[in-house]
Amino acid sequence: MIYGLGFLGLFISLFSPAAGVLFLIPATGRIMIENSQFKINFFLSWFAICVVFYFASIIDKVQVANLLFGSGFSLLLLFYMIKKEYGLELIFMSLLGLNTVFIAIRQYLFADYILSQYTESVDATINLFSSRFQEGSEQYQLFLEMIDLSKDFYLNYSPGVWISTMVLCMMFGYYFLTRKTEQLESMRFYQTHLYVIYSMILALVVAMFWEDYKLIAINYIIALIPLFLMQGLAVIKIKIGKWFESSKLLLFIAILSLILNPYIILFITVIGLFDCWFDFRSLSQEEKKEEGEV
């Protein structure tokens, strides 16, 4: 059964590595942490399947890199650090760092290939939909402008989006795992260190005044968003979480609003950002209380 769930997660990862890890962490996390032999067997199988799929031309070299070094190494690092009982901040900062290194290497090795593949898909999209618009019409020009905007966004900001999406899905995966395993540290206590905020402020200054490093700075800021978003969600869970737990309808509306409204995500992220300074959850007081009891 557990191997079936694992390979289902691998199948999901073929289409979306982030969705794959989001599924795999709660589905297989407990046995991955407790049973080292299962973990070794699973990831050896993962490697073998990726190699077979590559030589069978089912996936390309970028997808192999995403599965092995993006998803695979991230999961290995997460389960290793959980087993060694590292703190949540160190775990997720390590995952962010690992994915940053991976994306930098991937861009260096495969930038031209990724560009050619994306250009081909864009051209295919234009050919598919252009017949629906009269050439030279206002709708046709708007369609081309939207294609150009999406292409520019993908080429410029896909590294930051990859890192952000992977880290966010691993955070949610860990949260769902904690609901099954009470021994793990709760996400409600997650807190980002102030040095991360200061580095983000520095990146913002760089993006505003140094054009040559603007894209790097913006991608760095995008990559940090999950850290503060999750902290903001922890604040909301502590302050008003009981309202949502008492009503499934309210919980569904809240999740739907979070998915559909980017301004809510921004608002929650800002809450998490300011929690680092103002300690909305009174975590420092709890720590002092625990120290006093000791």
C-alpha positions in Angstrom: 0.0 0.0 0.0 2.7 2.5 1.0 4.8 1.7 -2.1 1.6 2.4 -4.2 1.2 5.8 -2.6 4.9 6.5 -3.1 4.7 5.7 -6.8 1.5 7.6 -7.2 3.4 10.6 -5.8 6.1 10.0 -8.4 3.5 10.0 -11.1 2.1 13.2 -9.9 5.6 14.7 -9.8 5.9 14.0 -13.5 3.3 16.7 -14.1 4.1 18.9 -11.1 7.1 18.3 -8.8 5.6 20.7 -6.2 2.3 18.8 -6.2 4.2 15.5 -5.9 6.0 16.5 -2.8 2.8 17.9 -1.3 1.2 14.5 -1.7 4.3 12.4 -0.7 5.1 14.1 2.6 1.9 13.4 4.4 1.3 10.1 2.5 4.7 8.5 3.2 6.4 10.8 5.7 5.9 8.7 8.8 7.4 5.6 7.4 10.2 7.5 5.6 11.3 9.0 9.0 11.0 5.8 11.0 12.2 3.2 8.4 15.5 4.0 6.8 15.5 0.9 4.6 12.1 1.8 3.1 13.5 5.3 2.4 16.6 3.9 0.6 14.5 1.4 -1.4 12.0 4.0 -2.4 14.5 6.6 -3.6 16.6 4.0 -5.4 13.4 3.0 -7.2 12.7 6.7 -7.9 16.1 7.1 -9.5 15.7 3.9 -11.6 12.3 4.9 -12.9 13.5 8.4 -13.8 16.4 6.9 -15.8 14.1 4.4 -17.6 11.6 7.1 -18.4 14.4 9.3 -19.8 15.8 6.7 -22.1 12.3 5.8 -23.2 11.8 9.4 -24.1 8.9 9.8 -21.7 10.6 12.7 -19.9 13.3 15.1 -21.0 16.6 16.0 -19.2 15.1 19.0 -17.5 12.3 16.8 -16.0 14.9 14.3 -14.9 16.7 17.1 -13.1 13.5 18.4 -11.5 12.5 14.9 -10.3 15.9 13.8 -9.0 17.5 16.9 -7.7 14.4 19.2 -7.2 11.9 16.9 -5.7 14.0 13.9 -4.7 16.8 15.7 -2.8 14.3 18.1 -1.2 12.4 15.1 0.2 15.5 13.4 1.4 16.8 16.5 3.1 13.4 17.1 4.8 13.0 13.6 6.1 16.7 13.6 7.3 16.3 16.9 9.2 13.0 15.8 10.7 14.6 12.6 12.0 17.5 14.5 13.5 15.0 16.9 15.1 16.3 20.1 13.7 14.2 23.2 14.2 11.6 24.3 11.7 13.3 27.5 10.7 16.5 25.6 9.9 14.7 22.9 8.0 12.8 25.3 5.7 15.7 27.6 5.2 17.8 24.6 4.2 15.1 23.5 1.7 15.0 27.1 0.3 18.8 27.0 0.0 18.9 23.6 -1.7 16.3 24.6 -4.2 18.1 27.9 -4.9 21.3 26.0 -5.6 19.5 23.5 -7.8 17.7 26.3 -9.8 21.0 28.2 -10.3 22.7 25.0 -11.7 19.7 24.1 -13.8 19.6 27.6 -15.3 23.3 27.4 -16.0 23.2 24.0 -17.7 19.8 24.1 -19.4 18.9 27.7 -20.0 19.1 27.4 -23.8 17.1 24.2 -23.9 14.4 25.5 -21.5 14.1 28.6 -23.7 13.8 26.6 -26.9 11.2 24.3 -25.3 9.1 27.2 -24.0 9.3 29.0 -27.3 8.0 25.9 -29.1 5.1 25.6 -26.7 4.3 29.3 -27.1 4.4 29.1 -30.9 2.1 26.0 -30.8 -0.3 28.0 -28.5 -0.3 30.9 -31.0 -1.0 28.6 -33.9 -3.8 26.8 -32.0 -5.7 29.9 -31.0 -4.8 32.4 -33.8 -7.5 30.9 -36.1 -10.1 32.0 -33.6 -9.1 35.7 -34.0 -9.1 37.8 -37.1 -5.5 38.8 -37.8 -4.9 42.5 -37.0 -8.0 42.7 -34.9 -8.0 44.2 -31.4 -8.7 40.8 -29.8 -5.7 39.3 -31.8 -3.4 42.0 -30.6 -4.5 41.6 -27.0 -4.0 37.8 -27.3 -0.4 38.4 -28.5 0.3 40.9 -25.8 -0.9 38.4 -23.2 1.4 35.7 -24.7 4.4 38.1 -24.6 3.6 39.1 -21.0 3.4 35.4 -19.9 6.6 34.6 -21.8 8.5 37.5 -20.1 7.2 36.5 -16.7 8.2 32.9 -17.2 11.7 33.6 -18.5 12.5 36.3 -15.9 10.8 35.0 -12.7 10.3 31.2 -13.1 13.4 30.5 -10.8 11.8 32.4 -7.9 8.4 30.9 -8.6 9.9 27.4 -8.6 11.7 27.9 -5.3 8.6 29.6 -3.7 6.2 26.9 -4.9 8.4 24.0 -3.8 9.1 25.5 -0.3 5.4 26.3 0.1 4.2 22.9 -0.8 6.8 21.3 1.5 5.6 23.5 4.3 2.0 22.5 3.7 3.1 18.9 3.3 4.8 19.1 6.7 1.7 20.7 8.2 -0.5 17.8 7.0 2.1 15.3 8.3 2.0 16.9 11.8 -1.7 16.3 11.9 -0.9 12.6 11.7 2.2 12.5 13.9 1.9 14.5 17.1 5.6 14.0 18.0 6.6 16.5 15.3 7.0 20.2 16.0 3.8 22.1 15.2 3.7 24.7 12.4 1.9 27.0 14.7 5.3 27.8 16.4 7.1 28.4 13.1 9.0 31.7 13.1 11.3 33.3 10.5 14.5 34.9 11.9 14.9 38.7 11.6 18.0 38.3 9.4 15.8 36.9 6.6 13.7 40.1 6.7 16.8 42.3 6.6 18.1 40.3 3.6 14.7 40.8 1.9 14.8 44.5 2.5 18.4 44.6 1.1 17.1 42.7 -2.0 14.3 45.3 -2.3 16.9 48.1 -2.3 19.0 46.3 -4.9 15.9 45.8 -7.1 15.1 49.5 -6.9 18.6 51.0 -7.5 20.8 48.4 -9.3 19.3 47.4 -12.7 21.9 44.8 -13.4 20.9 42.7 -10.3 17.2 43.6 -10.4 16.0 40.2 -11.6 18.1 38.3 -9.1 16.8 40.5 -6.3 13.1 40.1 -7.3 13.5 36.3 -7.7 15.0 36.2 -4.2 12.1 38.1 -2.8 9.6 35.8 -4.5 11.4 32.8 -3.1 11.1 34.2 0.5 7.3 34.7 0.3 6.3 31.2 1.6 8.3 31.7 4.9 6.2 34.8 5.8 3.0 33.4 4.3 3.2 30.3 6.5 4.0 32.4 9.5 1.0 34.6 8.8 -1.2 31.5 8.5 0.1 30.4 11.9 -0.9 33.8 13.4 -4.4 33.5 12.0 -4.7 29.9 13.2 -3.9 30.9 16.8 -6.0 34.0 16.8 -9.2 33.0 14.9 -8.6 29.3 14.0 -11.3 28.1 16.3 -13.9 29.9 14.1 -12.9 27.8 11.1 -12.5 24.6 13.0 -16.1 24.9 14.2 -17.5 25.3 10.7 -16.5 23.3 7.7 -18.3 25.8 5.5 -16.2 28.7 6.9 -13.0 26.7 6.4 -14.0 25.9 2.8 -14.7 29.6 2.1 -11.4 30.6 3.7 -9.4 28.1 1.6 -11.2 29.1 -1.6 -10.6 32.8 -0.9 -6.9 32.1 -0.3 -6.6 30.3 -3.7 -8.6 32.8 -5.7 -7.6 36.1 -4.2 -3.9 37.1 -4.4 -4.6 40.2 -2.2 -5.5 37.9 0.7 -2.2 36.0 0.2 -0.4 39.3 0.3 -2.2 40.4 3.4 -1.4 37.2 5.3 2.2 37.4 4.1 2.4 41.0 5.6 1.0 39.6 8.9 3.7 37.0 9.0 6.3 39.7 8.2 5.2 41.9 11.0 4.9 39.0 13.4 8.7 38.7 13.4 8.8 42.1 15.1 5.6 42.3 17.1 5.2 38.7 18.1 1.4 38.5 17.6 1.4 34.9 18.9 3.3 35.9 22.2 5.8 33.1 21.6 8.5 35.0 23.5 6.3 35.1 26.6 5.6 31.3 26.3 9.4 30.7 26.1 10.0 32.8 29.2 7.2 30.9 31.0 8.7 27.6 30.1 12.2 28.7 31.2 10.7 29.8 34.5 9.1 26.5 35.0 12.4 24.7 34.4 
